[in-house]
Amino acid sequence: MSEGLRARLRSAVAVPVITAGEVADTVELCRALVAGGLDMLEVTLRTPTALAALEAVARALPQAHVGVGTALSAADLRRAADAGARFAVSPGFDPGMAEAARAAPLDWLPGAVTASEIMQARSAGFATLKFFPAQQSGGTAALKAFAPVFADVAFCPTGGLDQKLAAEYLACPNVVAAGGTWMMPKDAIAARDWRRIEELARAARGAGTAR
């Protein structure tokens, strides 16, 4: 499970973290992101339309790898899988969710920001982890310190990243992708400026060229 997810993240480079509004607008937003080269899409479970939007995006963009974010329970994993999610992301690690994730037909990216949390996740078989909130949890300095200690662990940092910071994180040896919202500014979404979002997605994709 973890190795396949790690390869997918490395290929994706940047993972848009999407808060779904109107379903039709979310589909168009995702269409622009995919056109810009970002085909791994995280739709957060923070709005009533999230699962409907995920289903609609998966139907409209079968070439995309669509999953859910802010999964906080085993029930969230089941709902996500039923909606067709191919992966789920959590801000932290929970042993009960780990059991559910092993039985679910999707990949799980749990979060960890301390050495103890990393060890717990790693012991449970999860060595590809979310690092959130990245900037508030030590940033690139923390990840570089973890690299020689947890040589088999890889991270996807999210939280407070912009284009410049994403490139800095992606230069860390143990970072496989960076997640965030910087490629889809709120004003561009409000204006339905899908062309601008496509261009920003293309730039975000290029943030990992130095790897």
HUVENLIN-V790606 format. One record per residue. N is the residue number from 0. RES is the residue in one letter. PHI is phi in whole degrees, 0 to 359 (NA if undefined). PSI is psi in whole degrees, 0 to 359 (none if undefined). D_LAST is the distance of its C-alpha to the last C-alpha in whole Angstrom. Layout:
n:N res:RES phi:PHI psi:PSI d_last:D_LAST
n:N res:RES phi:PHI psi:PSI d_last:D_LAST
//
This chain:
n:0 res:M phi:NA psi:307 d_last:24
n:1 res:S phi:296 psi:320 d_last:21
n:2 res:E phi:294 psi:320 d_last:19
n:3 res:G phi:295 psi:319 d_last:19
n:4 res:L phi:295 psi:319 d_last:18
n:5 res:R phi:298 psi:317 d_last:15
n:6 res:A phi:296 psi:320 d_last:14
n:7 res:R phi:296 psi:317 d_last:16
n:8 res:L phi:296 psi:316 d_last:14
n:9 res:R phi:300 psi:321 d_last:10
n:10 res:S phi:290 psi:326 d_last:12
n:11 res:A phi:288 psi:325 d_last:13
n:12 res:V phi:71 psi:300 d_last:10
n:13 res:A phi:233 psi:138 d_last:13
n:14 res:V phi:242 psi:109 d_last:16
n:15 res:P phi:295 psi:132 d_last:19
n:16 res:V phi:256 psi:106 d_last:22
n:17 res:I phi:256 psi:129 d_last:25
n:18 res:T phi:262 psi:111 d_last:29
n:19 res:A phi:288 psi:134 d_last:31
n:20 res:G phi:251 psi:238 d_last:34
n:21 res:E phi:298 psi:137 d_last:36
n:22 res:V phi:301 psi:314 d_last:35
n:23 res:A phi:298 psi:319 d_last:35
n:24 res:D phi:293 psi:323 d_last:33
n:25 res:T phi:295 psi:322 d_last:31
n:26 res:V phi:297 psi:316 d_last:31
n:27 res:E phi:293 psi:322 d_last:30
n:28 res:L phi:301 psi:312 d_last:27
n:29 res:C phi:293 psi:326 d_last:26
n:30 res:R phi:299 psi:319 d_last:26
n:31 res:A phi:292 psi:319 d_last:25
n:32 res:L phi:297 psi:316 d_last:22
n:33 res:V phi:294 psi:320 d_last:21
n:34 res:A phi:298 psi:330 d_last:22
n:35 res:G phi:275 psi:1 d_last:19
n:36 res:G phi:104 psi:3 d_last:17
n:37 res:L phi:256 psi:103 d_last:17
n:38 res:D phi:249 psi:8 d_last:19
n:39 res:M phi:251 psi:112 d_last:19
n:40 res:L phi:240 psi:127 d_last:21
n:41 res:E phi:253 psi:112 d_last:23
n:42 res:V phi:262 psi:115 d_last:26
n:43 res:T phi:283 psi:146 d_last:28
n:44 res:L phi:275 psi:58 d_last:31
n:45 res:R phi:245 psi:355 d_last:33
n:46 res:T phi:227 psi:158 d_last:35
n:47 res:P phi:296 psi:339 d_last:38
n:48 res:T phi:267 psi:2 d_last:36
n:49 res:A phi:302 psi:309 d_last:33
n:50 res:L phi:289 psi:323 d_last:34
n:51 res:A phi:295 psi:321 d_last:36
n:52 res:A phi:294 psi:318 d_last:33
n:53 res:L phi:301 psi:313 d_last:31
n:54 res:E phi:299 psi:318 d_last:33
n:55 res:A phi:293 psi:319 d_last:34
n:56 res:V phi:295 psi:317 d_last:30
n:57 res:A phi:298 psi:323 d_last:30
n:58 res:R phi:289 psi:317 d_last:33
n:59 res:A phi:284 psi:331 d_last:32
n:60 res:L phi:231 psi:71 d_last:28
n:61 res:P phi:298 psi:341 d_last:28
n:62 res:Q phi:283 psi:348 d_last:25
n:63 res:A phi:274 psi:156 d_last:23
n:64 res:H phi:253 psi:98 d_last:22
n:65 res:V phi:256 psi:134 d_last:24
n:66 res:G phi:219 psi:186 d_last:25
n:67 res:V phi:242 psi:154 d_last:27
n:68 res:G phi:240 psi:173 d_last:26
n:69 res:T phi:56 psi:38 d_last:28
n:70 res:A phi:282 psi:119 d_last:30
n:71 res:L phi:245 psi:358 d_last:32
n:72 res:S phi:206 psi:167 d_last:34
n:73 res:A phi:298 psi:326 d_last:35
n:74 res:A phi:298 psi:322 d_last:37
n:75 res:D phi:298 psi:320 d_last:34
n:76 res:L phi:297 psi:319 d_last:32
n:77 res:R phi:294 psi:316 d_last:35
n:78 res:R phi:298 psi:319 d_last:36
n:79 res:A phi:296 psi:315 d_last:32
n:80 res:A phi:297 psi:319 d_last:32
n:81 res:D phi:296 psi:330 d_last:36
n:82 res:A phi:277 psi:356 d_last:34
n:83 res:G phi:98 psi:11 d_last:32
n:84 res:A phi:296 psi:142 d_last:29
n:85 res:R phi:260 psi:348 d_last:26
n:86 res:F phi:204 psi:163 d_last:24
n:87 res:A phi:222 psi:144 d_last:25
n:88 res:V phi:238 psi:135 d_last:24
n:89 res:S phi:237 psi:149 d_last:26
n:90 res:P phi:287 psi:339 d_last:25
n:91 res:G phi:219 psi:189 d_last:27
n:92 res:F phi:247 psi:138 d_last:28
n:93 res:D phi:221 psi:126 d_last:31
n:94 res:P phi:301 psi:323 d_last:33
n:95 res:G phi:295 psi:320 d_last:35
n:96 res:M phi:292 psi:327 d_last:32
n:97 res:A phi:298 psi:318 d_last:31
n:98 res:E phi:297 psi:314 d_last:34
n:99 res:A phi:296 psi:322 d_last:34
n:100 res:A phi:294 psi:323 d_last:30
n:101 res:R phi:295 psi:332 d_last:31
n:102 res:A phi:266 psi:350 d_last:34
n:103 res:A phi:270 psi:151 d_last:32
n:104 res:P phi:275 psi:47 d_last:31
n:105 res:L phi:209 psi:164 d_last:27
n:106 res:D phi:273 psi:148 d_last:24
n:107 res:W phi:239 psi:131 d_last:24
n:108 res:L phi:246 psi:92 d_last:22
n:109 res:P phi:279 psi:163 d_last:24
n:110 res:G phi:260 psi:151 d_last:23
n:111 res:A phi:201 psi:135 d_last:23
n:112 res:V phi:231 psi:355 d_last:23
n:113 res:T phi:239 psi:163 d_last:25
n:114 res:A phi:299 psi:321 d_last:25
n:115 res:S phi:295 psi:318 d_last:28
n:116 res:E phi:294 psi:320 d_last:27
n:117 res:I phi:297 psi:316 d_last:24
n:118 res:M phi:297 psi:321 d_last:26
n:119 res:Q phi:295 psi:313 d_last:28
n:120 res:A phi:295 psi:317 d_last:26
n:121 res:R phi:297 psi:319 d_last:25
n:122 res:S phi:295 psi:332 d_last:28
n:123 res:A phi:275 psi:359 d_last:29
n:124 res:G phi:99 psi:13 d_last:26
n:125 res:F phi:245 psi:107 d_last:23
n:126 res:A phi:246 psi:6 d_last:20
n:127 res:T phi:244 psi:117 d_last:18
n:128 res:L phi:229 psi:151 d_last:19
n:129 res:K phi:279 psi:144 d_last:19
n:130 res:F phi:240 psi:99 d_last:19
n:131 res:F phi:216 psi:139 d_last:22
n:132 res:P phi:280 psi:123 d_last:23
n:133 res:A phi:301 psi:307 d_last:19
n:134 res:Q phi:294 psi:324 d_last:21
n:135 res:Q phi:279 psi:351 d_last:24
n:136 res:S phi:251 psi:22 d_last:23
n:137 res:G phi:109 psi:350 d_last:21
n:138 res:G phi:58 psi:210 d_last:18
n:139 res:T phi:294 psi:331 d_last:15
n:140 res:A phi:297 psi:319 d_last:17
n:141 res:A phi:294 psi:315 d_last:19
n:142 res:L phi:295 psi:321 d_last:16
n:143 res:K phi:294 psi:327 d_last:15
n:144 res:A phi:289 psi:326 d_last:18
n:145 res:F phi:288 psi:332 d_last:18
n:146 res:A phi:306 psi:309 d_last:16
n:147 res:P phi:285 psi:340 d_last:18
n:148 res:V phi:278 psi:318 d_last:21
n:149 res:F phi:243 psi:73 d_last:20
n:150 res:A phi:294 psi:339 d_last:17
n:151 res:D phi:263 psi:3 d_last:18
n:152 res:V phi:258 psi:137 d_last:17
n:153 res:A phi:237 psi:153 d_last:14
n:154 res:F phi:232 psi:152 d_last:14
n:155 res:C phi:238 psi:98 d_last:14
n:156 res:P phi:285 psi:142 d_last:16
n:157 res:T phi:217 psi:159 d_last:18
n:158 res:G phi:108 psi:99 d_last:21
n:159 res:G phi:83 psi:14 d_last:21
n:160 res:L phi:274 psi:147 d_last:18
n:161 res:D phi:234 psi:187 d_last:17
n:162 res:Q phi:301 psi:317 d_last:15
n:163 res:K phi:293 psi:314 d_last:14
n:164 res:L phi:294 psi:322 d_last:14
n:165 res:A phi:302 psi:317 d_last:12
n:166 res:A phi:297 psi:323 d_last:9
n:167 res:E phi:294 psi:318 d_last:10
n:168 res:Y phi:295 psi:317 d_last:10
n:169 res:L phi:295 psi:342 d_last:7
n:170 res:A phi:280 psi:349 d_last:6
n:171 res:C phi:288 psi:140 d_last:8
n:172 res:P phi:295 psi:336 d_last:8
n:173 res:N phi:255 psi:18 d_last:11
n:174 res:V phi:252 psi:125 d_last:10
n:175 res:V phi:258 psi:337 d_last:9
n:176 res:A phi:198 psi:165 d_last:11
n:177 res:A phi:234 psi:137 d_last:13
n:178 res:G phi:247 psi:153 d_last:16
n:179 res:G phi:167 psi:193 d_last:19
n:180 res:T phi:239 psi:3 d_last:21
n:181 res:W phi:297 psi:337 d_last:20
n:182 res:M phi:275 psi:2 d_last:20
n:183 res:M phi:218 psi:74 d_last:23
n:184 res:P phi:301 psi:148 d_last:26
n:185 res:K phi:301 psi:322 d_last:29
n:186 res:D phi:292 psi:326 d_last:31
n:187 res:A phi:291 psi:321 d_last:29
n:188 res:I phi:294 psi:315 d_last:30
n:189 res:A phi:300 psi:323 d_last:33
n:190 res:A phi:275 psi:359 d_last:34
n:191 res:R phi:53 psi:42 d_last:32
n:192 res:D phi:272 psi:74 d_last:30
n:193 res:W phi:293 psi:331 d_last:28
n:194 res:R phi:295 psi:318 d_last:27
n:195 res:R phi:296 psi:318 d_last:26
n:196 res:I phi:295 psi:322 d_last:24
n:197 res:E phi:299 psi:318 d_last:22
n:198 res:E phi:293 psi:319 d_last:21
n:199 res:L phi:292 psi:325 d_last:19
n:200 res:A phi:296 psi:320 d_last:18
n:201 res:R phi:295 psi:320 d_last:17
n:202 res:A phi:294 psi:320 d_last:15
n:203 res:A phi:297 psi:321 d_last:14
n:204 res:R phi:300 psi:325 d_last:12
n:205 res:G phi:282 psi:355 d_last:10
n:206 res:A phi:294 psi:339 d_last:9
n:207 res:G phi:261 psi:15 d_last:6
n:208 res:T phi:293 psi:340 d_last:6
n:209 res:A phi:278 psi:354 d_last:4
n:210 res:R phi:289 psi:none d_last:0
//
